[in-house]
Amino acid sequence: MKKYRKKVFRVISVVLMSVLMMALMACGSEEKENNTSVAVKETENPQESADETAVPDDTNEADNENTPESDSEKDSSILIAYFSWSGNSKSEAELIQEKTGGTFFEIVREEPYPEDYTECTEVAKKEKEDNERPSIKNPPESLDEYDKIVVCYPIWWHTAPMCVGTFLEKYDLQGKMVYPVSQSASMDEDQFSESVEFIKTCANGAEVQEGLFVDADDTNAVADYVEGSILK
Ligand SMILES: Cc1cc2nc3c(=O)[nH]c(=O)nc-3n(C[C@H](O)[C@H](O)[C@H](O)COP(=O)(O)O)c2cc1C
């Protein structure tokens, strides 16, 4: 009887040991699974960062999307001719060039205007009173390849500088559109109108458009004019 009880006890022990071992094995495989999921997460992280690095690419893509869009707006048949003594008309011209992709031409008097403001006003005043057309440097041979000519200039003595007249009068502008763009210290509209009349007398055969008279800082107005008038 004692021997029989011992046998039963041994069987129970073996069964219990087996259950315990199975339980331990189950725990082990669960832990392994957990480790796998951590590993998956870890491999997900580089993926996430790859996605993150894709963000600037996406941004670039967006930029690239813009580039062709603005490319399609760009027009090689546009000439932006500008005269600027102190830089304001130049900045308007640069913005228009940037928005249209047109060709730039700076109108430069052969004999430069004085750098001193007062002296410059005296030279310009005499030029205007005598209705002179001072020589300019390297004017293009022809403007045949352009349909639209944007002319940027400051108001000098209530009109455009005479060297702008020199530039325009060199060409037959039949069938071309001319867009006067100007600004001045006083922003006096009558002075701008006077300058547009001057442009009309110099731009032989061209259809001179209404033009734009805004402060050089008003980049929105310049951009709107490009969209609404020049590129229309
Ligand atoms: C020779 C000269 C004449 C000017 N005459 C006028 C004028 O009649 N009316 C006016 O409002 N501003 C006048 N100004 C001021 C300019 O129009 C103003 O400074 C303009 O912003 C200059 O443009 P820019 O930087 O493209 O040269 C004159 C300036 C100069 C140098």
The ligand as a Tripos MOL2 file, in Angstrom:
@<TRIPOS>MOLECULE
LIG
   31    33     1     0     0
SMALL
NO_CHARGES

@<TRIPOS>ATOM
      1 C1         16.1510  113.9930  -61.8210 C.3       1 LIG1
      2 C2         14.9960  113.6620  -60.9060 C.ar      1 LIG1
      3 C3         13.7700  114.2380  -61.1310 C.ar      1 LIG1
      4 C4         12.6780  113.8920  -60.3200 C.ar      1 LIG1
      5 N1         11.4470  114.4490  -60.5710 N.ar      1 LIG1
      6 C5         10.3750  114.0590  -59.8410 C.ar      1 LIG1
      7 C6          9.0790  114.5820  -60.1090 C.ar      1 LIG1
      8 O1          8.8510  115.3770  -61.0170 O.2       1 LIG1
      9 N2          8.0460  114.1680  -59.3330 N.ar      1 LIG1
     10 C7          8.2240  113.2690  -58.3020 C.ar      1 LIG1
     11 O2          7.2610  112.9210  -57.6420 O.2       1 LIG1
     12 N3          9.4470  112.7450  -58.0440 N.ar      1 LIG1
     13 C8         10.5130  113.1170  -58.7850 C.ar      1 LIG1
     14 N4         11.7460  112.5640  -58.5250 N.ar      1 LIG1
     15 C9         11.8640  111.5090  -57.5190 C.3       1 LIG1
     16 C10        11.8590  110.1220  -58.1790 C.3       1 LIG1
     17 O3         10.7440  109.9280  -58.9930 O.3       1 LIG1
     18 C11        11.8690  109.0400  -57.1020 C.3       1 LIG1
     19 O4         12.9780  109.2090  -56.2690 O.3       1 LIG1
     20 C12        11.8720  107.6510  -57.6900 C.3       1 LIG1
     21 O5         11.5530  106.7220  -56.6620 O.3       1 LIG1
     22 C13        13.2140  107.2500  -58.2620 C.3       1 LIG1
     23 O6         13.1170  105.9930  -58.9110 O.3       1 LIG1
     24 P1         14.4100  105.1200  -59.2090 P.3       1 LIG1
     25 O7         14.9120  104.6150  -57.8670 O.co2     1 LIG1
     26 O8         13.9490  104.0130  -60.0790 O.co2     1 LIG1
     27 O9         15.4330  105.9920  -59.8770 O.co2     1 LIG1
     28 C14        12.8360  112.9620  -59.2920 C.ar      1 LIG1
     29 C15        14.0980  112.4090  -59.0560 C.ar      1 LIG1
     30 C16        15.1750  112.7530  -59.8470 C.ar      1 LIG1
     31 C17        16.5140  112.1360  -59.6110 C.3       1 LIG1
@<TRIPOS>BOND
     1     1     2 1
     2     2     3 ar
     3     2    30 ar
     4     3     4 ar
     5     4     5 ar
     6     4    28 ar
     7     5     6 ar
     8     6     7 ar
     9     6    13 1
    10     7     8 2
    11     7     9 ar
    12     9    10 ar
    13    10    11 2
    14    10    12 ar
    15    12    13 ar
    16    13    14 ar
    17    14    15 1
    18    14    28 ar
    19    15    16 1
    20    16    17 1
    21    16    18 1
    22    18    19 1
    23    18    20 1
    24    20    21 1
    25    20    22 1
    26    22    23 1
    27    23    24 1
    28    24    25 2
    29    24    26 1
    30    24    27 1
    31    28    29 ar
    32    29    30 ar
    33    30    31 1
@<TRIPOS>SUBSTRUCTURE
     1 LIG1         1 GROUP 0 **** ****
